[in-house]
Amino acid sequence: MDSATRSHFYSAIERTPIIDEPFPYLNATNVFPSEFYARLQGSLPSIDHYKQYNARFSERYALDLTGSSVKGLGEVSPFWVEFEAWLNSSELMNVMMRKFGDRMKICYTERSKFLNEAKTPDGITISPQSLLCRDFSNFAIDPHTDAGPKLVVGIFYFPKDESLIEFGTSLYTAKDPTLRDFYKSTRFDRAGFDLHKTFENRPNSFVAFLKTDQSFHGVEERPYSNVGRDVLFWIPRIGKAKTAETSFTLPASIFTPEREAAVA
């Protein structure tokens, strides 16, 4: 991906504020130049390259984007080889870590288990994971916080138009303000939560939020069109992930509060 396209994305991230309630998130628009987005739209792989999820989430089809997988996408491979190289790069990782800044230290106590396991003499091992999904009309997910090793959940929305604008990702607040869940990513009963907001499934937009013990999110059950929504998840996680083919080392200071660093 050329430097102008990358710079366009980074500028969109830089100008977008982080909102801290109910947990840190940003919602950026027009993240790629229009010409690039049109090219991306025309390069989405055919459904036969995706794998269907299990029965509980059978309306979701997914494709892990790795250096190896994108080489097998036929005529659209050249686009995805280029895109994946940027998507799973240390450059993008560092931009997003800087954007969230000291917020990356939130939930340090809960996260320390994974940080200790991934610690090396040079820092903390982090794996970028990227998953291209196509979700059909009956797809829904109850409120959950995501797996403990995850750091940030980034979501690129790739619709052709605004006909599926309501088919976005929702944020929730628990009716019980003491409810926490960091390790299990339990799917909770929707009735126990209030809808905080739903990010619109808007063309050329990007959402990112910090994984915390209250980062409850999901997809509302609604009568969506069965066209299928195209989304791409970018989810860096602590340690070496099973599907990731690359990993990086980040300074432990990114995640460590000053009081903990002083003790160490």
C-alpha positions as a LaTeX table, in Angstrom:
\begin{tabular}{lrrr}
\hline
Residue & $x$ (\AA) & $y$ (\AA) & $z$ (\AA) \\
\hline
Met1 & 0.00 & 0.00 & 0.00 \\
Asp2 & 1.55 & 3.30 & $-1.05$ \\
Ser3 & 2.64 & 5.97 & 1.42 \\
Ala4 & $-0.13$ & 8.41 & 0.43 \\
Thr5 & $-2.82$ & 5.84 & 1.30 \\
Arg6 & $-1.15$ & 4.98 & 4.59 \\
Ser7 & $-0.79$ & 8.66 & 5.47 \\
His8 & $-4.47$ & 9.23 & 4.68 \\
Phe9 & $-5.43$ & 6.51 & 7.17 \\
Tyr10 & $-3.07$ & 7.78 & 9.86 \\
Ser11 & $-4.40$ & 11.33 & 9.46 \\
Ala12 & $-7.96$ & 10.04 & 9.90 \\
Ile13 & $-6.92$ & 8.30 & 13.13 \\
Glu14 & $-5.04$ & 11.35 & 14.39 \\
Arg15 & $-7.98$ & 13.74 & 13.92 \\
Thr16 & $-10.51$ & 11.37 & 15.53 \\
Pro17 & $-10.92$ & 11.83 & 19.29 \\
Ile18 & $-11.02$ & 8.93 & 21.71 \\
Ile19 & $-14.22$ & 8.76 & 23.76 \\
Asp20 & $-13.69$ & 7.22 & 27.21 \\
Glu21 & $-17.24$ & 6.15 & 28.13 \\
Pro22 & $-18.34$ & 3.45 & 28.54 \\
Phe23 & $-14.78$ & 2.36 & 27.63 \\
Pro24 & $-12.16$ & 3.94 & 25.34 \\
Tyr25 & $-13.08$ & 3.94 & 21.65 \\
Leu26 & $-12.75$ & 5.94 & 18.45 \\
Asn27 & $-14.92$ & 6.02 & 15.34 \\
Ala28 & $-13.12$ & 7.35 & 12.25 \\
Thr29 & $-14.67$ & 8.06 & 8.85 \\
Asn30 & $-13.26$ & 8.32 & 5.31 \\
Val31 & $-10.19$ & 6.41 & 6.42 \\
Phe32 & $-8.95$ & 5.63 & 2.89 \\
Pro33 & $-8.82$ & 7.74 & $-0.26$ \\
Ser34 & $-12.00$ & 7.21 & $-2.32$ \\
Glu35 & $-10.09$ & 5.66 & $-5.23$ \\
Phe36 & $-8.42$ & 3.14 & $-2.92$ \\
Tyr37 & $-11.72$ & 2.29 & $-1.23$ \\
Ala38 & $-13.32$ & 1.62 & $-4.63$ \\
Arg39 & $-10.42$ & $-0.68$ & $-5.47$ \\
Leu40 & $-10.83$ & $-2.46$ & $-2.14$ \\
Gln41 & $-14.55$ & $-2.90$ & $-2.79$ \\
Gly42 & $-13.81$ & $-4.49$ & $-6.14$ \\
Ser43 & $-11.23$ & $-6.80$ & $-4.58$ \\
Leu44 & $-13.33$ & $-8.45$ & $-1.86$ \\
Pro45 & $-12.82$ & $-12.23$ & $-2.18$ \\
Ser46 & $-15.63$ & $-14.53$ & $-3.26$ \\
Ile47 & $-17.42$ & $-16.38$ & $-0.46$ \\
Asp48 & $-15.82$ & $-19.72$ & $-1.37$ \\
His49 & $-12.56$ & $-18.46$ & 0.17 \\
Tyr50 & $-14.23$ & $-18.05$ & 3.57 \\
Lys51 & $-14.95$ & $-20.66$ & 6.24 \\
Gln52 & $-18.38$ & $-20.83$ & 7.84 \\
Tyr53 & $-18.48$ & $-20.55$ & 11.64 \\
Asn54 & $-20.03$ & $-23.24$ & 13.82 \\
Ala55 & $-23.77$ & $-23.69$ & 14.27 \\
Arg56 & $-24.15$ & $-20.98$ & 16.92 \\
Phe57 & $-22.76$ & $-18.33$ & 14.56 \\
Ser58 & $-23.40$ & $-20.01$ & 11.23 \\
Glu59 & $-24.37$ & $-16.69$ & 9.62 \\
Arg60 & $-20.71$ & $-15.62$ & 9.78 \\
Tyr61 & $-18.10$ & $-16.59$ & 7.19 \\
Ala62 & $-14.48$ & $-15.67$ & 7.89 \\
Leu63 & $-11.06$ & $-15.58$ & 6.28 \\
Asp64 & $-7.85$ & $-15.19$ & 8.27 \\
Leu65 & $-5.67$ & $-12.63$ & 6.50 \\
Thr66 & $-2.06$ & $-13.80$ & 6.69 \\
Gly67 & 0.88 & $-13.61$ & 4.35 \\
Ser68 & 0.13 & $-17.17$ & 3.24 \\
Ser69 & $-3.66$ & $-17.02$ & 2.93 \\
Val70 & $-3.80$ & $-13.92$ & 0.73 \\
Lys71 & $-1.64$ & $-15.59$ & $-1.90$ \\
Gly72 & $-4.45$ & $-18.03$ & $-2.63$ \\
Leu73 & $-7.19$ & $-15.54$ & $-3.44$ \\
Gly74 & $-6.96$ & $-15.78$ & $-7.21$ \\
Glu75 & $-7.18$ & $-12.62$ & $-9.28$ \\
Val76 & $-7.62$ & $-10.38$ & $-6.23$ \\
Ser77 & $-4.47$ & $-11.73$ & $-4.55$ \\
Pro78 & $-2.22$ & $-8.81$ & $-5.59$ \\
Phe79 & $-4.44$ & $-6.34$ & $-3.75$ \\
Trp80 & $-4.62$ & $-8.40$ & $-0.57$ \\
Val81 & $-0.92$ & $-9.26$ & $-0.54$ \\
Glu82 & $-0.21$ & $-5.54$ & $-0.48$ \\
Phe83 & $-2.97$ & $-4.74$ & 2.01 \\
Glu84 & $-2.09$ & $-7.56$ & 4.42 \\
Ala85 & 1.56 & $-6.49$ & 4.51 \\
Trp86 & 0.42 & $-3.13$ & 5.89 \\
Leu87 & $-2.43$ & $-4.43$ & 8.03 \\
Asn88 & $-0.21$ & $-6.79$ & 10.01 \\
Ser89 & 2.77 & $-4.44$ & 10.13 \\
Ser90 & 4.64 & $-2.98$ & 13.08 \\
Glu91 & 3.95 & 0.46 & 11.56 \\
Leu92 & 0.19 & 0.19 & 12.00 \\
Met93 & 0.64 & $-1.45$ & 15.40 \\
Asn94 & 2.78 & 1.43 & 16.66 \\
Val95 & 0.36 & 4.06 & 15.34 \\
Met96 & $-2.55$ & 2.49 & 17.20 \\
Met97 & $-0.57$ & 1.97 & 20.41 \\
Arg98 & 0.43 & 5.64 & 20.36 \\
Lys99 & $-3.16$ & 6.71 & 19.71 \\
Phe100 & $-4.47$ & 4.94 & 22.80 \\
Gly101 & $-1.39$ & 6.03 & 24.76 \\
Asp102 & $-1.65$ & 5.65 & 28.54 \\
Arg103 & $-5.06$ & 4.04 & 28.16 \\
Met104 & $-3.12$ & 0.88 & 27.25 \\
Lys105 & $-2.28$ & 0.65 & 30.96 \\
Ile106 & $-5.94$ & 0.15 & 31.91 \\
Cys107 & $-6.64$ & $-3.31$ & 33.41 \\
Tyr108 & $-2.91$ & $-3.88$ & 33.98 \\
Thr109 & $-3.58$ & $-6.16$ & 36.97 \\
Glu110 & $-5.88$ & $-8.40$ & 34.93 \\
Arg111 & $-3.61$ & $-8.28$ & 31.88 \\
Ser112 & $-0.38$ & $-8.94$ & 33.80 \\
Lys113 & $-0.86$ & $-12.70$ & 33.58 \\
Phe114 & $-0.62$ & $-12.59$ & 29.80 \\
Leu115 & 2.10 & $-9.93$ & 29.81 \\
Asn116 & 4.30 & $-12.08$ & 32.04 \\
Glu117 & 3.83 & $-15.10$ & 29.79 \\
Ala118 & 4.78 & $-13.05$ & 26.72 \\
Lys119 & 7.72 & $-11.24$ & 28.31 \\
Thr120 & 11.14 & $-11.50$ & 26.69 \\
Pro121 & 14.44 & $-9.72$ & 27.43 \\
Asp122 & 13.47 & $-7.23$ & 24.70 \\
Gly123 & 9.90 & $-6.55$ & 25.77 \\
Ile124 & 6.42 & $-8.03$ & 25.25 \\
Thr125 & 5.57 & $-10.26$ & 22.29 \\
Ile126 & 2.48 & $-9.02$ & 20.43 \\
Ser127 & 0.79 & $-10.77$ & 17.49 \\
Pro128 & $-1.34$ & $-8.90$ & 14.95 \\
Gln129 & $-4.42$ & $-10.87$ & 13.87 \\
Ser130 & $-6.73$ & $-9.91$ & 11.02 \\
Leu131 & $-10.01$ & $-11.55$ & 10.09 \\
Leu132 & $-12.13$ & $-10.67$ & 7.05 \\
Cys133 & $-15.79$ & $-11.54$ & 7.68 \\
Arg134 & $-19.03$ & $-11.66$ & 5.77 \\
Asp135 & $-22.08$ & $-11.72$ & 8.05 \\
Phe136 & $-25.57$ & $-12.50$ & 6.84 \\
Ser137 & $-29.01$ & $-11.37$ & 8.01 \\
Asn138 & $-29.51$ & $-13.46$ & 11.15 \\
Phe139 & $-26.06$ & $-12.82$ & 12.60 \\
Ala140 & $-26.06$ & $-11.47$ & 16.17 \\
Ile141 & $-23.76$ & $-11.65$ & 19.19 \\
Asp142 & $-24.73$ & $-11.08$ & 22.81 \\
Pro143 & $-22.70$ & $-8.64$ & 24.96 \\
His144 & $-19.15$ & $-9.82$ & 25.70 \\
Thr145 & $-15.77$ & $-8.21$ & 26.41 \\
Asp146 & $-13.51$ & $-10.40$ & 24.19 \\
Ala147 & $-10.68$ & $-12.74$ & 25.16 \\
Gly148 & $-8.17$ & $-11.69$ & 27.81 \\
Pro149 & $-5.02$ & $-11.57$ & 25.61 \\
Lys150 & $-6.60$ & $-9.08$ & 23.19 \\
Leu151 & $-5.47$ & $-5.46$ & 23.44 \\
Val152 & $-7.51$ & $-3.45$ & 20.95 \\
Val153 & $-10.39$ & $-4.46$ & 18.71 \\
Gly154 & $-10.29$ & $-2.63$ & 15.39 \\
Ile155 & $-13.17$ & $-2.95$ & 12.91 \\
Phe156 & $-13.07$ & $-1.78$ & 9.29 \\
Tyr157 & $-16.51$ & $-1.47$ & 7.69 \\
Phe158 & $-16.54$ & $-2.21$ & 3.95 \\
Pro159 & $-20.16$ & $-1.78$ & 2.69 \\
Lys160 & $-20.87$ & $-0.59$ & $-0.85$ \\
Asp161 & $-23.49$ & 1.88 & 0.35 \\
Glu162 & $-25.59$ & 2.76 & 3.40 \\
Ser163 & $-28.33$ & 0.16 & 2.89 \\
Leu164 & $-26.93$ & $-1.91$ & 5.80 \\
Ile165 & $-26.07$ & 1.06 & 7.99 \\
Glu166 & $-27.78$ & $-0.40$ & 11.08 \\
Phe167 & $-25.79$ & $-3.65$ & 10.80 \\
Gly168 & $-22.98$ & $-2.29$ & 12.97 \\
Thr169 & $-21.28$ & $-3.11$ & 16.25 \\
Ser170 & $-23.03$ & $-2.10$ & 19.46 \\
Leu171 & $-21.59$ & $-1.03$ & 22.82 \\
Tyr172 & $-23.38$ & $-1.88$ & 26.04 \\
Thr173 & $-23.38$ & $-0.97$ & 29.71 \\
Ala174 & $-24.34$ & $-3.59$ & 32.26 \\
Lys175 & $-27.42$ & $-2.84$ & 34.35 \\
Asp176 & $-25.36$ & $-4.21$ & 37.24 \\
Pro177 & $-22.52$ & $-1.65$ & 37.42 \\
Thr178 & $-20.32$ & $-4.12$ & 39.35 \\
Leu179 & $-20.31$ & $-6.68$ & 36.53 \\
Arg180 & $-16.83$ & $-7.43$ & 35.23 \\
Asp181 & $-15.48$ & $-10.05$ & 32.84 \\
Phe182 & $-11.90$ & $-10.04$ & 31.62 \\
Tyr183 & $-10.78$ & $-13.63$ & 31.03 \\
Lys184 & $-13.71$ & $-15.69$ & 29.76 \\
Ser185 & $-15.41$ & $-13.38$ & 27.25 \\
Thr186 & $-18.76$ & $-14.78$ & 28.41 \\
Arg187 & $-21.77$ & $-14.13$ & 26.14 \\
Phe188 & $-24.19$ & $-12.49$ & 28.56 \\
Asp189 & $-27.96$ & $-12.30$ & 28.31 \\
Arg190 & $-28.83$ & $-9.15$ & 26.35 \\
Ala191 & $-31.62$ & $-8.37$ & 28.88 \\
Gly192 & $-29.00$ & $-7.48$ & 31.49 \\
Phe193 & $-27.61$ & $-4.58$ & 29.46 \\
Asp194 & $-28.52$ & $-1.15$ & 28.18 \\
Leu195 & $-27.57$ & $-0.22$ & 24.62 \\
His196 & $-25.04$ & 2.62 & 24.76 \\
Lys197 & $-24.59$ & 3.14 & 21.02 \\
Thr198 & $-24.32$ & 1.30 & 17.73 \\
Phe199 & $-21.53$ & 2.16 & 15.32 \\
Glu200 & $-22.97$ & 2.63 & 11.86 \\
Asn201 & $-21.92$ & 0.19 & 9.16 \\
Arg202 & $-20.86$ & 3.13 & 7.03 \\
Pro203 & $-18.65$ & 2.85 & 3.93 \\
Asn204 & $-14.95$ & 3.49 & 4.48 \\
Ser205 & $-15.13$ & 3.77 & 8.28 \\
Phe206 & $-13.11$ & 2.30 & 11.12 \\
Val207 & $-13.83$ & 1.70 & 14.79 \\
Ala208 & $-11.34$ & 0.74 & 17.48 \\
Phe209 & $-11.89$ & 0.15 & 21.18 \\
Leu210 & $-9.77$ & $-0.96$ & 24.09 \\
Lys211 & $-10.31$ & $-4.42$ & 25.53 \\
Thr212 & $-11.18$ & $-3.99$ & 29.22 \\
Asp213 & $-13.15$ & $-5.87$ & 31.87 \\
Gln214 & $-16.21$ & $-3.80$ & 30.87 \\
Ser215 & $-15.76$ & $-3.56$ & 27.07 \\
Phe216 & $-19.17$ & $-5.12$ & 26.48 \\
His217 & $-20.02$ & $-5.15$ & 22.79 \\
Gly218 & $-21.97$ & $-7.25$ & 20.31 \\
Val219 & $-24.32$ & $-7.16$ & 17.34 \\
Glu220 & $-28.00$ & $-6.47$ & 17.84 \\
Glu221 & $-30.57$ & $-8.98$ & 16.60 \\
Arg222 & $-32.47$ & $-7.17$ & 13.86 \\
Pro223 & $-34.14$ & $-8.00$ & 10.53 \\
Tyr224 & $-31.09$ & $-7.15$ & 8.42 \\
Ser225 & $-31.01$ & $-7.56$ & 4.66 \\
Asn226 & $-29.32$ & $-10.78$ & 3.57 \\
Val227 & $-26.88$ & $-9.02$ & 1.24 \\
Gly228 & $-24.10$ & $-9.72$ & 3.75 \\
Arg229 & $-21.99$ & $-7.15$ & 5.53 \\
Asp230 & $-18.24$ & $-7.06$ & 4.93 \\
Val231 & $-16.11$ & $-6.22$ & 7.96 \\
Leu232 & $-12.46$ & $-6.70$ & 8.76 \\
Phe233 & $-11.29$ & $-7.20$ & 12.33 \\
Trp234 & $-7.79$ & $-6.10$ & 13.32 \\
Ile235 & $-7.06$ & $-7.46$ & 16.79 \\
Pro236 & $-3.52$ & $-7.38$ & 18.20 \\
Arg237 & $-3.09$ & $-9.73$ & 21.10 \\
Ile238 & $-0.47$ & $-10.49$ & 23.72 \\
Gly239 & 1.78 & $-13.46$ & 22.93 \\
Lys240 & 2.00 & $-15.61$ & 19.83 \\
Ala241 & $-1.44$ & $-16.30$ & 18.40 \\
Lys242 & $-2.20$ & $-19.57$ & 16.61 \\
Thr243 & $-3.24$ & $-18.05$ & 13.30 \\
Ala244 & $-0.74$ & $-15.18$ & 13.24 \\
Glu245 & 2.35 & $-15.55$ & 11.07 \\
Thr246 & 4.13 & $-12.47$ & 12.39 \\
Ser247 & 4.80 & $-11.03$ & 15.82 \\
Phe248 & 6.49 & $-7.94$ & 17.23 \\
Thr249 & 8.09 & $-6.88$ & 20.47 \\
Leu250 & 6.75 & $-3.80$ & 22.21 \\
Pro251 & 8.22 & $-2.13$ & 25.32 \\
Ala252 & 6.65 & $-3.33$ & 28.56 \\
Ser253 & 6.32 & 0.33 & 29.58 \\
Ile254 & 3.39 & 0.71 & 27.15 \\
Phe255 & 1.27 & $-1.46$ & 29.44 \\
Thr256 & 2.82 & $-0.86$ & 32.86 \\
Pro257 & 1.53 & 1.90 & 35.17 \\
Glu258 & 4.27 & 4.08 & 36.66 \\
Arg259 & 3.69 & 2.75 & 40.17 \\
Glu260 & 4.25 & $-0.84$ & 38.96 \\
Ala261 & 7.33 & 0.13 & 36.94 \\
Ala262 & 8.83 & 1.80 & 40.02 \\
Val263 & 8.37 & $-1.38$ & 42.08 \\
Ala264 & 9.95 & $-3.51$ & 39.34 \\
\hline
\end{tabular}
